[in-house]
């Protein structure tokens, strides 16, 4: 049962909003009751700052304006999408180890962040006090942190100066953030703990995490090897894996890798909303073994969601057959000039059964194509 509130002062704008909403609900019905709220205290505690406002289940869909009937129908249809982190994309986090791979990820994130007007935060994770290149005057932990903060700031400043990065200024945001610095509009922070644990926890308050796929360190412990795989598997936000040879130029063609679990209207909407920022063609590709059953049904289900595509650039639905899924995707990507892979996982099983195994063999990322991993069971639900 939905709770629908219209907040306002009882003026003409509030009445117009209520009238348009009533008409919109005849076209897109919602099971629930509608209530007018004019009491100041209730408006104040609701979080509404500019009445009139439309609030459904405690979420503000619009305020300060009177949308048309068609606009309200669109808001109702996409209200879950608007909670999606990938749709909002206001805060991006880039873990670095100050290697060339993490430098490339930082550059990539800043250019993407500039397009979305998203803030960028750089995090360096320390699980040992014996890190860094500058000598520390003592063994006190705070001194090591200060030393690494100086190195991190210097690293970010050098990259920003050389690449002429233009990043939206990062705001401190919620009170869960630890102290840090701001360099060239980029927030920098040192975090203590095992990188996997720190970054997975950080992902709860992050709209996207951008990670390089190779880094410095020994073979058994690469920050951008095993750690990036672990984070992308367990993160609570979309994770963009950036190969070291990849440079951000937008995406003319995006491959949405399909299996039967990833066919969800919300995740398709998320991908479409993301792709529209680049005017991208979306290739909906199902990879299966010869003789696989059920693909025709999947295509029909997919076509039900066809309304979410851009009429001027419709989805392309394809099935590729092969014993090696990754090689099949690579072959398709090569022939169709794919600039981004999108994998939507559901309850992590798709990743466990296919993607994680493939990437761990360093096959998927060798093409230089970035990979965007969306977890349908967490994005927008935090």
N, C-alpha and C positions, 0 to 999 in steps of 0.2 A: 504494500500500500504506500503510495507516494504522498508526501505532504507538500502542497503547493501554496506558497505565500506571496502576496503582492504587498510590498511595503511602500508606504507613501503618506502624504498629508491630506488625502481626500480631495486633491485638486483635479483639474481637468486632465493632467498628464497621467495621474494614477488611474482615472476612469478609462482613459484611452488604452492604457496598458492592459487593464482587465478585459476590455472589450476585444482587443486583438488576441489576447490569450484565449479567450472563450472560443473565438473563431478558429484559432490554431488547433485547439483541442478537438474540434470536430474533424479536422483533417488528420491529426496525429494524436489519437486518444491515449490518455494515461489513467491508470487506475488509481484514484486518489481524490482527496477533497481539496477545495480551493478556499483560502481564507484571506481577507483583507486585514492588514495590520497598520494602524495609524498611531498607536501609542508610542511616544518618544522613547521610553525605556526599552521597549521591545525592539524598536528599530536600532537603537544604539547597541544593544547586546547581540544583535544578529550579525554585526560586522558591516552592515550597509552604511555607506558614507554619503551616497548621492541618490536619494529617492527621486522618482519611483524605481523600484527594483523588483525583479522576479527571482525568487529563491525556491529551489526544489530540493527537498531532502537536506536542507541546510546549506546547499551550495548555491552561490550567487551566479546566476546565468547572465544577468545584465543589470546595470544600474545607471541612473542618470539620463537614460534615453527611453524612447518609446519605439521599439522595433516594429516593423511591419508584420503582418500575419505570416508572410512567407519567411521572414527572418526568424520569427519565433518558432515556426515549424522546424527550421534548420537547427536552431538552438536545442530544441527538444530531441531531435533525432541524433544530435552529436554531443549530448550532454556528458556521456561517458568518455568520449574522445577528448573533451576539454580537460578532463582530469589526468589524461595521459601525460606522462613525463616527456615522451618524445614529441608530443604536440606542443606542450608549454615551452620546453627547452630554454630555460632561463639561466640555468647554472650548470657549467661543465667543469669537471675535475680531470686533471691530467697528472697521473703519477709519473715521476721521473726518477732516473738514477744518474742523470747528467751525462749519459752516453749520447752518441750520435742518433741512435734509434729513438730515444726519448726526446731529443731535441727536435727531430722530425715530427714526432707526435704533437709536441707543443705548437709548432708552426701550423700544423694541420688544424689543430683545435682552435687556434686564434683566428684563422681565416674562416673556419666554419662558424665560430662564435660571432664574428663580425657580421656575417650574413643574417644570423638569427637574433642579433643584439643580445647575446647571452654572455654572462660573465664567465671568466676563466680563472680557475684556481689550480695552482701547481702544488702537489704534495710530494714530499720526499719522506720515505719511510725508513726509520732506523731501528734495527733489531739488535744492534751492537754499538757500543760506545767507541769502538776502534774503527771509525770510518772517517773518510775525508782525506784531504791532502794537506791542509794547513795544520801546523802543530797547535795543540791546546796547552795552555799553561798549567793545567792541573787535571786530575782525574774526576773532578766533580761533573756530574751529569749535565748540569745546566750550562757549563762552559762548552761541553761538546755540542750541545744543542745550539748555542750561539755561534760556534764555529761553523757548523753545517748550515745554519740559517744564512750566514754571510756568503758561504760558497753557493748556496742555492740562489740567493738574490743576484749574485754576480753572474751566475749561469743564465738566469732569465734575462737580465739586463743586456748581456752580450747578444743573446739570440734576438731580442726585441730590436736592438739597435741595428744589427746586421740585416735583419729581414724587414725592418721598418714596419713592425707589427702594430696594428691599430686595434686595440681591444677595448670593449666597453668597460668602464671602471667597475671593479668588483665591490659590491657592498658586503658588509659583514653578515647581514642576514640573520639567521636564527641564533639563539644563544648557545647552541651546541658546538659552534666553531671554536677551535682553540686559537690563541693569539698567533698572529703572523704579521707579515709585512705586505705592502703593495708596491710592486715594481712595474713601471710602464703600464699601469692599469690592470696588472695581473696580480692576484693575491697569491702569496707564497707562504708555505707552512711546513714545519717539520713535525712529523708524527712518530711516536715510539710504538714499537710492537712488530709482530710478524706482518709483512706486507699484505698477505692474503686476508688476514683478520681485519687489519686496519681499513683496507680499501673496501672490503665487503660491507663493513659497518658504515663507512663513509657514503656508500652508494644509496643508503636509505634517504639521505637528504640531498641527493644529486639527481639532476635530470638526465645527464649522460656522462659516462666515463670514457675518455679517449686514451687508449693505451697503445704504445709501440709493441712490436712483436719480438724484438731481439734486444738484448741489453748486455752490459758488462757483467762479469762474474764468471764463476766456474761452470762447468757443464752441468753439474748436479743442481745448481741453484741460480737460474737466470731470472732477474726480475721480470723481464719481458719475454720469458719463455714459459716455464711452468706456472709462474704467478699470474700472468695475463690470462692463461687458460683457466686457472682456478677461479679468478675473479669473474671472467665472462660467464662461467658456469653458474656461479652462486650469487651474482650481484642482484640488487633490488632496483636496478635502473638499466636502461639500454647501455650496451657496451660497444664501442666502436674500436675495432682492432685495426691498427694502421701499420702496414708493412714498411720497412725502412726505405724502400724505393718508391713509395707512393707519395704523390703531391696533389694537394687539393686543387681541383679545377672545376668543381661541380660534377654532376652525374647526368649525362644525357640518357643513359640506359641503366636501369636498376633491375637486378634479378632477385625475385622473391622466391626462395626455394621452398617448395611445397611438399608436405606430406599430409596425411589425413588428419593429423592432430592440429596442424597449423592453420587450418581453414576456419578462421574466426572473423566475424564481421569487424570487430573492434580493431584487431591487429591489421586487417586489410585497410581500414580507415586510417590508422596511424601511419602506415607505409605510404598511402596515397597523399596524406597531408604533408608528410616529409618530402615526398617526391615532387609535389607541386612547387615547392620552393626552388626547385632546380629545373622545372619544366621537363621532367624526366619521363621517358617511356618505361612502363613497368612490364617486365616479362615474368609471368606467373608460370614457374617451371616445376613440373612434377618429375622426379627421377625415380624410376622403378626397375625392377627386374623384368626380363622377358616373360610375357604371359600373366603379368600381375592383374588381379581383379579389382574392380571398384573405381578405376580412374574415370570412367564415364560418369559415375555418380558424383565424384569429386568435381568434375567440370560443371555439372548441372548446379551443384551447390555454389560453386564459384560464380556462375552466371547470375545467381540470385543476388549476389553482392555487386553485380556489374554496375549498379547505379552509383557506386562510390567512385567510379573511374571518371576521368575527365572526358567528356564527349569528343573533344578534339584530339585526344590522345588515348584511345581505349587500351585496356589490358590486352596483352598477347598471351594466350594460354597455350602451353606446349608440354609435351611429354617426351622425355628422353629416356632411352632404355640402355642399361649397361650394368655389368657386374660390379664395376667400380664407380660408385656414386660420385666421388670427388673428381675423377678424371672426366666423367660425363658432364659435370657442371663446368669444368675448365674448358672443355671443348665447346660447349654452348657459349660460354662467356667470350671465348676467342672469336667465334664467328659472328657474334652479335655486339661486339664492342662494349661489353658490360663494364661499368665503372664502379659498381658497388654490389656486393652480395648482402641480402637480408635473410636472416634465419630467425624464424619465430618458433620458440620452443614452448611446449605446454607441459607443465609439471616436470620439466627437466628431462623427460625420457628421450625426446628426439636428440637432444645434445648427447646424452649418455650413450645412446645406441649408434649414433652416426658421427655427429660433428666433432665431438671431443676426441674420439679415436682418430679421426682423419687429421685434425689439426696437430695432434700430438706427433704425428709422423711428418710434420712440416710440409704437407702437400698443398693444403688449401691456400696458404699465404705466399707461396713462392711466385705466384703470378703477379704480385704487386697490387692485387685488387683488395681494397679494404673490406672488412666484414662487419656488418651491424647485427648484433645479437639482441633480440627483444624477447623477454620472458613474459608470456601472456598471463602467467599466474602471479605476477608481482607488479608490473608497470601500471601505475595509476591507482594502486590499492594501498600504497603506504600512507 
